[in-house]
Amino acid sequence: MTDQDAQSLATYWRESESTGSDETWADQPEDEPDNDEKRDIVQSSPDVNTENRDEALITRIMAEVLPVHETLSTTFIQQQYSIGYPRAARIIRELEQRGLIGAPEGGRNERRVLVHTPPQQEALADGV
């Protein structure tokens, strides 16, 4: 794009704004949501893939982390698996609900690991 093209485009935009033109772009029909509306729709709808990804991560944590650590924290999960804090907090809550880790103790965010052996391994060890 040349400087002259950019200047012409800028002039067109200024004139369109000052005249109050309510034109729509030809490639975006009026009834189709714009990008901001699409983002809002995606953020407000439940994501089944999130649940599947969380379940896969919980399985990994049960196999990799619980057997070798005495305590666990949201920050540890976040850093160990390169995920955001909200997702790590959701994972920690789920592990607590399943009885695998305890509630936060005192003013610290660490939680005691209550079950060190993944349930599948416990079943195998019991001969089931």
C-alpha positions, 0 to 999 in steps of 0.5 A: 500500500502506498502512502497515497493509498493510505492517505486516501483511505484515511480521508474516506474514513474521516468523511464517512464518520463526519457524515454519519454514514451507516454503511455495512461492509459488503463481506459482512452481512448485517445479521452476522455477529461481528468479532466482539459478539462472537467472542462473547458468545464463545465465552458464555457458552459451556465448552465440552472440550474444556471438561475433556481437557481438564479430565485428561490433565487430572489423569496426568496429575494423578499419575505424575504428581500425586505419587511423588509430592506431599503437597500441591498448590494451584500455582504449582499446577499452573507452572508445571503444566503451563496453564492459566491460573483459572484452569489450575484452580478448577483442577485443584477444586476437582481434585479436592472434591474427589478426595485426592487432596485436602483443603487449604491449611492455614494461610497457605495455598498448599494442600496436602496430598491425601491419596498418593496412588492413582485409583487404577493402580490401587485396583491392580494392587488389590487384585481387582 
